[in-house]
Amino acid sequence: MSDQEKLKNLVLAPYILKATALIGKQRDVGGNQFRHAFFTLGILLDYKIFDNPVLLKAALIHDLIEDVEGINIAELRTIDNQANEVVDLVLEVTRPKGEDKITYLKRILEHGSQNAKILKVADRISNITDLHRSIYTRKKIIKELNQTDQYVLPMAKLVNKDMYKELSDLIKIRRKQLFCFRLRDFFRFKKSKK
């Protein structure tokens, strides 16, 4: 089956309908979690992951259980004949309440399925793309970049060399931008002291 045929046969509408619950969930960068879900799906499609409908469907609802209170997991499992696999994948990438982020990322890196790692990498590409100095503190950006470097980049290396390259490049660009901002702030400070 060609890539076009695989995409023609992919039914996402029921998952899109569920994902609309994310529309009211704001992101610090603007927009909402619904758009982030589509961006994550878009990253997977950009990498030509057409033959993994479970992964593509999970991308649309990967933040649903974590971000929307009262989601009926049993109901999600009835969406279609792949829903059990989709929900299991979403649960695998959902950080349980009380689990710190490092433990969560380490768990996926060391014990996560191939699909969980791919989904986490696509999710992090989306998040790092939205990591702007005008919105986040320098400290927050450095923390995210360090976590990505230590835990998500090794996942990318295991699952997709092109995603690894993109994520590596994003980390370098964000670090370079931080350095440039710091230089700019230093020279502004020196100039204002004159």
C-alpha positions as CSV (number, residue, x, y, z in Angstrom):
1,M,0.0,0.0,0.0
2,S,1.4,3.4,-0.9
3,D,1.8,6.3,1.6
4,Q,-1.2,8.1,0.0
5,E,-3.4,5.0,0.4
6,K,-2.3,4.6,4.0
7,L,-3.3,8.2,4.7
8,K,-6.6,7.8,2.8
9,N,-7.5,4.9,5.0
10,L,-6.5,6.6,8.3
11,V,-9.6,7.6,10.2
12,L,-8.7,10.3,12.7
13,A,-12.1,12.1,13.1
14,P,-13.2,10.3,16.4
15,Y,-9.8,11.2,17.9
16,I,-10.0,14.8,16.7
17,L,-13.4,15.1,18.4
18,K,-12.0,13.8,21.7
19,A,-9.0,16.2,21.3
20,T,-11.3,19.2,21.1
21,A,-11.5,18.9,24.9
22,L,-8.0,20.4,24.8
23,I,-9.1,23.6,23.1
24,G,-9.6,25.4,26.4
25,K,-6.3,24.3,27.8
26,Q,-3.9,27.2,27.3
27,R,-0.2,26.9,26.7
28,D,2.3,29.4,28.1
29,V,3.4,30.1,24.5
30,G,-0.1,31.0,23.4
31,G,-2.6,28.9,21.7
32,N,-3.8,25.7,23.3
33,Q,-3.1,22.1,23.8
34,F,-5.4,21.2,20.8
35,R,-3.0,23.0,18.4
36,H,-0.1,21.3,20.1
37,A,-1.7,17.9,19.5
38,F,-2.0,18.7,15.8
39,F,1.6,20.0,15.7
40,T,2.8,16.8,17.3
41,L,0.8,14.8,14.7
42,G,2.2,17.0,12.0
43,I,5.8,16.2,13.1
44,L,5.1,12.5,12.8
45,L,3.6,13.0,9.4
46,D,6.6,15.2,8.4
47,Y,8.8,12.2,9.2
48,K,6.6,10.0,6.9
49,I,5.2,7.9,9.7
50,F,2.2,6.9,7.7
51,D,2.0,3.2,8.5
52,N,1.5,3.5,12.3
53,P,-2.1,4.5,12.8
54,V,-1.9,3.8,16.6
55,L,0.9,6.3,17.0
56,L,-0.8,8.9,14.8
57,K,-4.1,8.6,16.7
58,A,-2.3,8.7,20.0
59,A,-0.5,12.0,19.0
60,L,-3.9,13.7,18.8
61,I,-4.9,12.8,22.4
62,H,-1.5,12.3,24.0
63,D,-2.1,15.1,26.5
64,L,-5.8,14.5,27.0
65,I,-5.7,12.3,30.1
66,E,-3.1,14.5,31.8
67,D,-4.7,17.9,31.0
68,V,-8.4,17.3,31.1
69,E,-10.1,16.3,34.3
70,G,-12.6,13.6,34.3
71,I,-11.7,11.9,31.0
72,N,-13.4,8.6,30.8
73,I,-10.7,6.1,29.8
74,A,-13.1,3.2,29.4
75,E,-15.0,5.4,26.8
76,L,-11.8,6.2,25.0
77,R,-11.2,2.5,24.6
78,T,-14.4,2.1,22.6
79,I,-13.5,4.7,19.9
80,D,-12.5,2.1,17.3
81,N,-10.8,-1.3,16.9
82,Q,-7.4,0.2,17.7
83,A,-8.5,2.3,20.7
84,N,-7.1,0.0,23.3
85,E,-3.6,0.2,21.8
86,V,-4.0,4.0,21.4
87,V,-5.1,4.5,25.0
88,D,-2.3,2.2,26.3
89,L,0.2,4.3,24.4
90,V,-1.3,7.6,25.7
91,L,-1.2,6.2,29.3
92,E,2.5,5.2,28.7
93,V,3.4,8.8,27.9
94,T,1.1,10.3,30.5
95,R,3.0,11.5,33.6
96,P,1.2,10.3,36.7
97,K,0.4,12.8,39.4
98,G,3.2,12.9,41.9
99,E,5.9,11.6,39.5
100,D,8.6,14.1,38.9
101,K,9.6,14.9,35.4
102,I,13.1,13.4,35.5
103,T,11.7,10.0,36.8
104,Y,9.1,10.2,34.1
105,L,11.5,10.9,31.2
106,K,14.0,8.3,32.6
107,R,11.2,5.7,32.7
108,I,10.3,6.3,29.1
109,L,13.9,6.2,28.0
110,E,14.7,3.0,29.8
111,H,11.5,1.1,29.7
112,G,9.2,2.8,27.1
113,S,8.0,1.1,24.0
114,Q,9.3,2.2,20.6
115,N,6.0,4.1,20.0
116,A,6.2,5.9,23.4
117,K,9.7,7.0,22.6
118,I,8.8,8.3,19.1
119,L,5.7,10.1,20.5
120,K,7.8,11.7,23.3
121,V,10.4,12.8,20.8
122,A,7.7,14.4,18.5
123,D,6.1,16.0,21.6
124,R,9.4,17.4,22.7
125,I,10.3,18.8,19.2
126,S,7.0,20.7,19.4
127,N,7.8,21.9,22.9
128,I,11.3,23.0,22.1
129,T,10.1,24.8,19.0
130,D,7.8,26.8,21.3
131,L,10.5,27.5,23.8
132,H,10.9,31.3,23.4
133,R,12.9,33.7,25.6
134,S,10.1,36.2,25.5
135,I,7.8,33.8,27.3
136,Y,10.1,31.6,29.5
137,T,12.8,32.6,31.9
138,R,16.3,31.7,31.1
139,K,16.4,29.3,34.0
140,K,13.3,27.4,32.7
141,I,14.7,27.2,29.1
142,I,18.0,25.9,30.4
143,K,16.2,23.3,32.5
144,E,14.1,22.1,29.5
145,L,17.1,22.0,27.2
146,N,19.2,20.0,29.8
147,Q,16.3,17.5,30.3
148,T,15.9,17.2,26.6
149,D,19.7,16.7,26.1
150,Q,19.9,14.1,28.9
151,Y,16.7,12.0,28.4
152,V,14.8,12.8,25.1
153,L,17.8,13.1,22.8
154,P,18.9,9.5,23.6
155,M,15.3,8.4,22.9
156,A,15.5,10.1,19.5
157,K,18.9,8.4,18.8
158,L,17.2,5.0,19.4
159,V,14.1,5.6,17.2
160,N,14.8,7.9,14.3
161,K,18.1,9.5,13.2
162,D,16.4,12.4,11.5
163,M,14.4,13.3,14.6
164,Y,17.6,13.0,16.5
165,K,19.2,15.5,14.1
166,E,16.3,17.9,14.3
167,L,16.2,17.8,18.1
168,S,20.0,18.2,18.4
169,D,19.8,21.2,16.1
170,L,16.9,22.8,18.1
171,I,18.9,22.4,21.3
172,K,21.9,24.1,19.8
173,I,19.9,26.9,18.3
174,R,18.1,27.6,21.6
175,R,21.4,27.5,23.6
176,K,22.9,29.9,21.0
177,Q,19.9,32.2,21.3
178,L,20.3,32.2,25.1
179,F,24.0,33.2,24.8
180,C,23.1,36.0,22.3
181,F,20.4,37.3,24.7
182,R,22.9,37.2,27.5
183,L,25.4,39.2,25.5
184,R,22.8,41.7,24.4
185,D,21.7,42.2,28.0
186,F,25.3,42.6,29.1
187,F,26.0,45.3,26.6
188,R,22.8,47.1,27.3
189,F,23.7,47.1,31.0
190,K,27.2,48.4,30.3
191,K,25.8,51.1,28.0
192,S,23.2,52.2,30.6
193,K,26.0,52.6,33.2
194,K,27.8,55.2,31.1
